[in-house]
Amino acid sequence: MMPSLIIALREYRQLTSTRSFWITLMAIPLLIGFLGVLPSLFSQPPGNAYLVLDRTGAYADRIASRVEFAYQRSNLRQIIGYAKECHVVPAEPDAAWAPDGQWLNDDVVERFIRDGGVPAALAEIDRNRAPDSLPFRPSPRRFLAADVPPDIGKDLSAEGFRDAIKPYLDGKIATSQGNLPLMLAIYIPPDFGKPGASLSIWTNGRADFDLINLINGEIGRVLRADAAAEAGLQRSQAASIEWAGVPISLISPAPENGANRLVIKSILPLALGYLLLMTVIVTGTMMLQGVIEERSNKLVETILSCVSAQQFMCGKLIGVGAVGLTILVAWIGCAVGGGLYLGHEIISAFHVSLAGLQSPIAILSLIFYFSTGYLSTSIVFLTIGAMSDSMQDAQGYLMPLIMLLSGPFVALIMILVNDPDSSLPVILSWIPLYTPFAMLARLGIGVSPAEIIGTAALMMLFLIGEFVLLGRVFRASLLRTGQPPRLLTLLRLMRPEGA
């Protein structure tokens, strides 16, 4: 065992002293961090401004009230979904945010606002929700009203208002939440409501039709109410007719079976599977290149005069395993540091993901599948290095191997996110080459103990077979020169010596 440890220590020092190791160690965290920060550098504020010049004085306040009402309706929908996810039912059965799929008409939204809105509902939900639930984050306001700038007269004609507002449509305008892009400028003439009079809307070219429809609907509602009043119908009667329609209740799936929660629970296992893939490719390629260099400069002959080929192979695997563990710890440290920097929401998602992996079986499974996956794939890289005289020779094996490993894993992630009940992840779990990746990715959504035991036993048999068969190829190829062995020759090298 001592010769293998000496070789492992030499391998570790040799690999960690290279520039490529340190570049690889820092490149991926820096790249991920840069990609995470990049959108915020070029992103626009989430809200957009609109402006109303109301020459009648009857519509601007109604439009602002309807925009605010729509925002509160959106908050109510979010609160209802959040209460379902947290399994919280309000103490008052007729509360507006009771998660029963009720139709969110104006009466329900008004009751929600009257009862205290989001703060009151959240206060009750927070007292009763599970500790591992994610905190509620209300959506930012999409539309904010802007006052008419002082340099724009309030008695302008439509043409005069158009010319005066054009510079603002090309830029930003002041609102209660800072300067925002002016999306819409609305002009309501003083004779609006009479035959032939119409309002005008100018946009910055990126108008949101939700806002246009909202304004159109509110103004149409006021005009219809005025027409009904002139016809002798009371406004309350007109309002009830206005909201007549087909109430539809939307029933959501149970929160514990929802796709979003399954994705959150799978964050840590999927991340470990991705780290396993990246670490194996990085360290395996470094080890492969090291073996090729040792063969080309005849150093391997000197080493084999002191230790056996079996000890040499074990030392290489232990050394590259230590390098992989170093990279893994560094990357996890960067991820934890990034999560702490980004805020509480990332930490909460991590807690939700970690909650499903707190049992001893889950923890042991994570360690087992990560270790065996790393070891079984490293043996393949080590054998390729022993069979190749140069990196050009190794490319014939290396690229297909990387594609063989990464292709199904990418498909696995997409399937688990979009369709957790698909049968493909289960099938991949019983293919030894993909067992560690598939099982790591599936641990977050729940795997039966029988399946863990079965795939673990299969993985151990596969690993033992790799050690025996690829170990023979490794020993036979270390001192071999010339072209890499063909398939039939490779199969003959796997046979026992003397067979």
C-alpha positions as CSV (number, residue, x, y, z in Angstrom):
1,M,0.0,0.0,0.0
2,M,2.9,2.4,0.7
3,P,4.2,2.4,-2.9
4,S,0.7,3.3,-4.1
5,L,0.5,6.2,-1.6
6,I,3.9,7.5,-2.6
7,I,2.7,7.5,-6.3
8,A,-0.6,9.1,-5.2
9,L,1.3,11.9,-3.4
10,R,3.5,12.4,-6.4
11,E,0.5,12.5,-8.8
12,Y,-1.3,15.0,-6.5
13,R,1.7,17.3,-6.4
14,Q,2.4,17.1,-10.1
15,L,-1.2,17.8,-11.1
16,T,-1.8,20.6,-8.6
17,S,1.4,22.4,-9.5
18,T,0.4,23.0,-13.1
19,R,-1.1,26.2,-14.4
20,S,-3.9,24.3,-16.1
21,F,-5.1,23.0,-12.6
22,W,-5.4,26.5,-11.1
23,I,-7.0,27.9,-14.3
24,T,-9.5,25.1,-14.3
25,L,-10.1,25.5,-10.5
26,M,-11.0,29.1,-10.8
27,A,-12.4,29.4,-14.4
28,I,-15.7,27.6,-13.8
29,P,-16.7,29.5,-10.6
30,L,-15.7,32.8,-12.2
31,L,-17.6,32.0,-15.4
32,I,-20.7,31.0,-13.6
33,G,-20.5,34.1,-11.4
34,F,-20.0,36.3,-14.4
35,L,-23.0,34.8,-16.2
36,G,-25.0,35.3,-13.1
37,V,-24.1,39.0,-12.8
38,L,-24.2,39.7,-16.5
39,P,-28.0,40.0,-16.9
40,S,-28.2,42.5,-14.1
41,L,-25.6,44.7,-15.8
42,F,-27.8,45.2,-18.9
43,S,-31.3,44.6,-17.5
44,Q,-33.9,47.3,-17.6
45,P,-35.9,48.2,-14.5
46,P,-38.9,45.8,-14.1
47,G,-41.5,48.6,-14.3
48,N,-42.7,50.9,-17.1
49,A,-44.3,54.2,-16.8
50,Y,-47.5,55.5,-18.4
51,L,-48.9,59.1,-18.5
52,V,-52.4,60.3,-18.8
53,L,-53.4,63.9,-19.9
54,D,-57.1,63.9,-19.0
55,R,-58.7,67.1,-20.3
56,T,-62.1,65.9,-18.8
57,G,-60.8,65.2,-15.3
58,A,-63.0,62.1,-15.1
59,Y,-60.8,59.3,-16.2
60,A,-57.2,59.6,-15.0
61,D,-58.0,58.6,-11.4
62,R,-60.1,55.8,-12.6
63,I,-57.3,54.5,-14.8
64,A,-54.8,54.7,-11.9
65,S,-57.3,52.9,-9.6
66,R,-57.8,50.1,-12.1
67,V,-54.0,49.6,-12.6
68,E,-53.6,49.4,-8.9
69,F,-56.5,47.0,-8.7
70,A,-55.0,44.8,-11.3
71,Y,-51.7,44.7,-9.3
72,Q,-53.6,43.7,-6.2
73,R,-55.4,41.0,-8.1
74,S,-52.0,39.6,-9.2
75,N,-50.8,39.7,-5.6
76,L,-54.0,37.8,-4.5
77,R,-53.3,35.1,-7.1
78,Q,-49.7,34.8,-5.8
79,I,-50.9,34.6,-2.2
80,I,-53.4,31.9,-3.0
81,G,-50.7,29.8,-4.7
82,Y,-48.3,30.5,-1.9
83,A,-50.8,29.4,0.7
84,K,-51.5,26.2,-1.2
85,E,-47.7,25.5,-1.4
86,C,-47.3,26.1,2.3
87,H,-50.4,24.0,3.3
88,V,-51.9,27.0,5.1
89,V,-55.6,27.7,5.4
90,P,-56.8,31.0,6.7
91,A,-58.5,31.1,10.1
92,E,-61.5,32.8,8.4
93,P,-63.1,30.4,5.9
94,D,-64.4,33.3,3.8
95,A,-61.1,35.1,3.6
96,A,-60.3,36.4,0.1
97,W,-57.0,34.3,-0.1
98,A,-58.6,31.0,0.9
99,P,-57.0,28.5,-1.5
100,D,-60.2,27.1,-2.9
101,G,-59.8,28.2,-6.5
102,Q,-62.5,30.9,-6.2
103,W,-63.2,33.3,-9.1
104,L,-61.3,36.5,-8.5
105,N,-63.9,39.0,-9.3
106,D,-63.8,42.6,-8.1
107,D,-65.7,41.8,-4.9
108,V,-63.1,39.3,-3.9
109,V,-60.2,41.6,-4.7
110,E,-61.9,44.5,-2.8
111,R,-62.3,42.2,0.2
112,F,-58.7,41.2,0.0
113,I,-57.6,44.9,0.0
114,R,-60.0,45.8,2.8
115,D,-58.7,42.9,5.0
116,G,-55.1,44.3,4.8
117,G,-53.9,42.9,1.5
118,V,-50.5,41.1,1.2
119,P,-49.1,42.1,4.6
120,A,-52.2,40.8,6.5
121,A,-52.3,37.5,4.6
122,L,-48.5,37.0,4.9
123,A,-48.6,37.6,8.6
124,E,-51.0,34.6,9.0
125,I,-49.2,32.4,6.5
126,D,-45.8,33.0,8.1
127,R,-47.2,31.9,11.5
128,N,-48.3,28.6,10.1
129,R,-46.1,27.7,7.2
130,A,-43.4,25.0,7.3
131,P,-39.9,26.2,8.2
132,D,-38.5,24.9,4.9
133,S,-40.9,26.9,2.8
134,L,-39.5,29.5,0.5
135,P,-40.3,33.1,1.5
136,F,-42.9,35.0,-0.4
137,R,-41.6,37.5,-3.0
138,P,-44.4,39.7,-4.5
139,S,-43.9,40.6,-8.2
140,P,-42.7,44.1,-8.9
141,R,-45.2,46.6,-10.3
142,R,-45.3,46.4,-14.0
143,F,-46.9,49.8,-14.6
144,L,-46.5,53.0,-12.7
145,A,-48.3,56.3,-13.3
146,A,-46.2,59.4,-14.1
147,D,-47.3,63.0,-13.5
148,V,-47.6,65.3,-16.5
149,P,-44.2,67.1,-16.6
150,P,-44.2,70.8,-15.7
151,D,-43.0,71.8,-19.2
152,I,-46.1,70.2,-20.8
153,G,-49.2,72.3,-20.6
154,K,-52.4,70.7,-19.5
155,D,-54.6,72.5,-22.0
156,L,-52.8,71.3,-25.2
157,S,-54.5,69.9,-28.2
158,A,-53.8,66.3,-29.3
159,E,-51.2,67.5,-31.8
160,G,-49.5,69.7,-29.3
161,F,-49.4,67.0,-26.7
162,R,-47.9,64.6,-29.3
163,D,-45.1,66.9,-30.0
164,A,-44.4,67.7,-26.4
165,I,-44.4,64.1,-25.2
166,K,-42.2,62.7,-27.9
167,P,-38.8,63.4,-26.1
168,Y,-40.1,61.5,-23.1
169,L,-41.2,58.5,-25.1
170,D,-37.7,58.3,-26.4
171,G,-36.3,58.2,-22.9
172,K,-37.4,58.0,-19.3
173,I,-39.8,59.9,-17.0
174,A,-40.0,60.5,-13.2
175,T,-42.2,58.2,-11.2
176,S,-42.6,57.3,-7.5
177,Q,-40.0,54.6,-8.0
178,G,-37.4,56.6,-9.9
179,N,-37.0,57.3,-13.6
180,L,-38.6,54.6,-15.8
181,P,-39.1,54.2,-19.5
182,L,-42.3,55.9,-20.6
183,M,-44.3,53.1,-22.3
184,L,-47.6,54.9,-23.0
185,A,-48.8,58.5,-23.3
186,I,-52.6,58.9,-23.3
187,Y,-54.5,62.0,-24.3
188,I,-58.2,62.3,-23.5
189,P,-59.8,65.4,-25.1
190,P,-62.2,67.6,-23.2
191,D,-65.2,66.5,-25.3
192,F,-64.5,62.8,-24.8
193,G,-67.6,60.8,-24.5
194,K,-69.5,62.8,-27.1
195,P,-70.0,61.4,-30.6
196,G,-66.9,61.8,-32.8
197,A,-64.4,62.4,-29.9
198,S,-61.7,59.8,-29.3
199,L,-58.7,59.4,-27.1
200,S,-55.2,59.0,-28.5
201,I,-52.4,56.8,-27.3
202,W,-48.7,57.1,-28.3
203,T,-46.2,54.4,-27.4
204,N,-42.4,54.0,-27.3
205,G,-42.6,51.0,-29.7
206,R,-42.6,48.5,-26.8
207,A,-46.1,48.9,-25.5
208,D,-47.6,46.2,-23.2
209,F,-51.0,45.2,-24.5
210,D,-52.0,44.2,-21.0
211,L,-51.9,47.8,-20.0
212,I,-53.6,49.0,-23.2
213,N,-56.4,46.4,-22.7
214,L,-56.7,47.5,-19.0
215,I,-57.1,51.2,-19.9
216,N,-59.5,50.3,-22.7
217,G,-61.6,48.2,-20.5
218,E,-61.8,50.8,-17.7
219,I,-62.7,53.6,-20.0
220,G,-65.3,51.4,-21.7
221,R,-66.7,50.5,-18.3
222,V,-67.1,54.2,-17.4
223,L,-68.7,55.0,-20.7
224,R,-71.2,52.1,-20.4
225,A,-72.0,53.1,-16.8
226,D,-72.7,56.7,-18.0
227,A,-74.8,55.4,-20.8
228,A,-76.8,53.2,-18.4
229,A,-77.3,56.1,-16.0
230,E,-78.6,58.2,-18.8
231,A,-81.0,55.4,-19.7
232,G,-82.3,55.3,-16.1
233,L,-80.3,52.3,-14.9
234,Q,-78.6,52.6,-11.5
235,R,-74.8,52.3,-11.5
236,S,-74.8,49.3,-9.2
237,Q,-77.1,47.5,-11.6
238,A,-74.9,48.3,-14.5
239,A,-71.8,47.0,-12.5
240,S,-73.5,43.7,-11.8
241,I,-74.4,43.3,-15.5
242,E,-70.8,44.3,-16.4
243,W,-69.3,41.4,-14.4
244,A,-71.9,38.8,-15.5
245,G,-70.0,35.8,-17.0
246,V,-68.9,32.3,-16.5
247,P,-66.9,31.8,-13.2
248,I,-64.0,29.4,-13.7
249,S,-62.1,27.8,-10.8
250,L,-58.5,26.7,-11.5
251,I,-57.5,23.7,-9.4
252,S,-53.8,23.3,-9.0
253,P,-52.0,20.0,-8.2
254,A,-50.9,19.3,-4.6
255,P,-47.9,21.4,-3.6
256,E,-45.8,18.4,-2.7
257,N,-46.2,17.0,-6.2
258,G,-45.8,20.3,-8.0
259,A,-43.1,20.6,-10.6
260,N,-41.6,23.7,-9.0
261,R,-41.1,22.1,-5.6
262,L,-39.7,18.9,-7.2
263,V,-37.2,21.1,-9.1
264,I,-36.2,22.8,-5.9
265,K,-35.7,19.5,-4.1
266,S,-33.6,18.3,-6.9
267,I,-31.2,21.3,-6.9
268,L,-28.5,19.7,-4.7
269,P,-28.6,16.2,-6.2
270,L,-28.5,17.7,-9.7
271,A,-25.7,20.0,-8.8
272,L,-23.7,17.0,-7.4
273,G,-24.3,15.1,-10.6
274,Y,-23.1,18.0,-12.6
275,L,-20.1,18.5,-10.4
276,L,-19.3,14.8,-10.7
277,L,-19.4,15.0,-14.5
278,M,-17.3,18.2,-14.6
279,T,-14.7,16.9,-12.1
280,V,-14.3,13.6,-13.8
281,I,-13.8,15.2,-17.2
282,V,-11.3,17.7,-15.9
283,T,-9.2,15.4,-13.7
284,G,-9.5,12.5,-16.0
285,T,-8.1,14.5,-18.9
286,M,-5.3,15.8,-16.7
287,M,-4.4,12.3,-15.6
288,L,-4.6,10.9,-19.1
289,Q,-2.2,13.6,-20.4
290,G,0.2,12.8,-17.5
291,V,0.3,9.1,-18.3
292,I,0.9,9.8,-22.0
293,E,3.8,12.1,-21.1
294,E,5.3,9.5,-18.7
295,R,5.1,6.9,-21.5
296,S,6.6,9.1,-24.1
297,N,9.7,10.1,-22.0
298,K,10.2,6.5,-20.8
299,L,9.6,7.6,-17.2
300,V,7.1,4.8,-16.7
301,E,9.8,2.2,-17.3
302,T,11.7,3.6,-14.3
303,I,8.6,3.6,-12.1
304,L,7.7,0.0,-13.0
305,S,11.2,-1.1,-12.0
306,C,10.3,-0.1,-8.4
307,V,6.5,-0.8,-8.2
308,S,4.1,-3.2,-9.8
309,A,1.7,-2.1,-12.5
310,Q,-1.2,-2.7,-10.1
311,Q,0.3,-0.4,-7.5
312,F,1.1,2.2,-10.1
313,M,-2.6,2.1,-11.3
314,C,-4.0,2.3,-7.7
315,G,-1.6,5.2,-6.9
316,K,-2.7,7.1,-10.0
317,L,-6.4,6.6,-9.0
318,I,-5.8,7.7,-5.4
319,G,-3.9,10.8,-6.5
320,V,-6.4,11.9,-9.1
321,G,-9.2,11.3,-6.6
322,A,-7.5,13.7,-4.1
323,V,-7.2,16.2,-6.9
324,G,-10.9,15.8,-7.7
325,L,-11.8,16.2,-4.1
326,T,-9.8,19.4,-3.9
327,I,-11.6,20.8,-7.0
328,L,-15.0,19.7,-5.6
329,V,-14.4,21.4,-2.2
330,A,-13.2,24.6,-3.9
331,W,-16.3,24.7,-6.2
332,I,-18.7,23.9,-3.4
333,G,-17.1,26.6,-1.3
334,C,-17.5,29.1,-4.1
335,A,-21.2,28.0,-4.5
336,V,-21.9,28.5,-0.8
337,G,-20.1,31.9,-0.8
338,G,-22.1,32.9,-3.9
339,G,-25.4,31.8,-2.2
340,L,-24.6,33.8,0.9
341,Y,-23.8,36.8,-1.2
342,L,-26.9,36.6,-3.4
343,G,-29.3,36.5,-0.4
344,H,-31.8,34.6,1.7
345,E,-33.8,33.3,-1.2
346,I,-30.9,31.1,-2.5
347,I,-30.3,29.8,1.0
348,S,-33.9,29.0,1.5
349,A,-34.0,27.0,-1.8
350,F,-30.9,25.2,-0.6
351,H,-32.6,24.3,2.7
352,V,-35.6,22.9,0.8
353,S,-33.3,20.8,-1.4
354,L,-31.4,19.6,1.7
355,A,-34.6,18.7,3.6
356,G,-35.1,15.6,1.4
357,L,-31.5,14.4,1.9
358,Q,-31.2,14.4,5.7
359,S,-31.8,10.6,6.2
360,P,-28.8,8.4,6.7
361,I,-29.7,6.4,3.6
362,A,-29.8,9.5,1.4
363,I,-26.4,10.8,2.8
364,L,-24.7,7.4,2.3
365,S,-26.2,7.2,-1.2
366,L,-24.8,10.6,-2.2
367,I,-21.3,9.6,-1.0
368,F,-21.5,6.1,-2.6
369,Y,-22.7,7.2,-6.0
370,F,-20.4,10.1,-6.2
371,S,-17.3,8.0,-5.2
372,T,-18.1,5.0,-7.4
373,G,-19.0,7.2,-10.3
374,Y,-15.8,9.1,-10.0
375,L,-13.7,6.0,-9.6
376,S,-15.3,4.0,-12.5
377,T,-14.9,6.8,-15.0
378,S,-11.4,7.7,-13.9
379,I,-10.3,4.1,-14.6
380,V,-11.5,4.5,-18.2
381,F,-9.5,7.8,-18.6
382,L,-6.4,6.1,-17.1
383,T,-6.7,3.1,-19.5
384,I,-7.0,5.4,-22.5
385,G,-3.8,7.2,-21.4
386,A,-2.0,3.9,-21.1
387,M,-3.0,2.8,-24.6
388,S,-2.1,6.1,-26.3
389,D,1.4,7.3,-27.3
390,S,0.2,11.0,-27.8
391,M,-2.8,13.2,-27.2
392,Q,-3.6,12.9,-30.9
393,D,-4.0,9.1,-30.4
394,A,-6.1,9.7,-27.3
395,Q,-8.5,12.0,-29.0
396,G,-10.0,9.1,-30.9
397,Y,-11.2,7.7,-27.5
398,L,-11.5,10.9,-25.5
399,M,-14.1,12.9,-27.5
400,P,-16.5,9.9,-27.9
401,L,-16.2,9.2,-24.2
402,I,-17.0,12.8,-23.2
403,M,-20.0,12.9,-25.5
404,L,-21.1,9.5,-24.2
405,L,-21.0,10.8,-20.7
406,S,-22.4,14.3,-21.1
407,G,-25.1,13.8,-23.7
408,P,-27.4,11.6,-21.7
409,F,-26.8,13.6,-18.5
410,V,-28.0,16.8,-20.2
411,A,-31.1,15.0,-21.5
412,L,-31.5,13.6,-17.9
413,I,-31.6,17.1,-16.4
414,M,-34.2,18.3,-19.0
415,I,-36.4,15.3,-18.4
416,L,-36.3,15.5,-14.6
417,V,-37.2,19.2,-14.7
418,N,-40.0,18.9,-17.3
419,D,-41.3,15.3,-16.6
420,P,-40.2,13.9,-13.3
421,D,-42.3,10.7,-13.8
422,S,-40.6,9.8,-17.1
423,S,-39.2,6.3,-17.4
424,L,-35.9,7.3,-19.0
425,P,-34.2,8.3,-15.7
426,V,-35.2,4.9,-14.2
427,I,-33.7,3.1,-17.2
428,L,-30.5,5.1,-17.0
429,S,-30.2,4.2,-13.3
430,W,-29.7,0.6,-14.2
431,I,-27.0,1.2,-16.9
432,P,-23.8,1.1,-14.8
433,L,-22.0,3.8,-16.9
434,Y,-24.9,6.3,-16.0
435,T,-26.0,4.8,-12.7
436,P,-24.1,7.4,-10.5
437,F,-25.3,10.4,-12.5
438,A,-28.9,9.2,-12.8
439,M,-29.2,8.2,-9.1
440,L,-27.6,11.4,-7.9
441,A,-30.1,13.4,-10.0
442,R,-33.1,11.4,-8.8
443,L,-32.4,11.4,-5.1
444,G,-34.2,14.7,-4.7
445,I,-37.5,13.4,-6.0
446,G,-37.5,10.2,-4.0
447,V,-36.0,6.8,-4.8
448,S,-37.2,3.5,-3.1
449,P,-34.7,1.7,-0.8
450,A,-35.0,-1.4,-3.0
451,E,-33.8,0.6,-6.1
452,I,-30.9,2.1,-4.2
453,I,-29.8,-1.3,-3.0
454,G,-30.2,-2.9,-6.4
455,T,-28.4,-0.2,-8.3
456,A,-25.6,0.0,-5.7
457,A,-25.0,-3.8,-6.0
458,L,-24.9,-3.5,-9.7
459,M,-22.5,-0.6,-9.5
460,M,-20.2,-2.5,-7.2
461,L,-20.1,-5.5,-9.6
462,F,-19.4,-3.2,-12.5
463,L,-16.6,-1.5,-10.6
464,I,-15.0,-4.8,-9.7
465,G,-15.3,-5.9,-13.4
466,E,-13.7,-2.6,-14.5
467,F,-10.8,-3.1,-12.1
468,V,-10.2,-6.6,-13.4
469,L,-10.7,-6.1,-17.1
470,L,-9.3,-2.6,-17.6
471,G,-6.5,-3.3,-15.2
472,R,-5.3,-6.0,-17.5
473,V,-5.5,-3.6,-20.4
474,F,-3.6,-1.0,-18.4
475,R,-0.8,-3.4,-17.4
476,A,-0.4,-4.8,-20.9
477,S,-0.4,-1.3,-22.6
478,L,2.0,0.6,-20.3
479,L,5.1,-0.6,-22.2
480,R,3.4,-1.1,-25.5
481,T,4.3,1.2,-28.4
482,G,2.8,1.8,-31.8
483,Q,-0.8,2.4,-32.8
484,P,-3.5,2.1,-30.1
485,P,-5.0,-1.4,-30.0
486,R,-8.0,-2.2,-32.2
487,L,-11.2,-3.6,-30.7
488,L,-10.3,-7.3,-31.1
489,T,-6.9,-6.7,-29.7
490,L,-8.5,-4.8,-26.8
491,L,-10.7,-7.7,-26.1
492,R,-7.8,-10.1,-26.1
493,L,-5.9,-7.8,-23.6
494,M,-8.8,-8.2,-21.2
495,R,-8.3,-12.0,-21.1
496,P,-6.4,-13.4,-18.1
497,E,-2.6,-13.8,-18.6
498,G,-1.8,-17.2,-20.1
499,A,-5.3,-17.7,-21.4
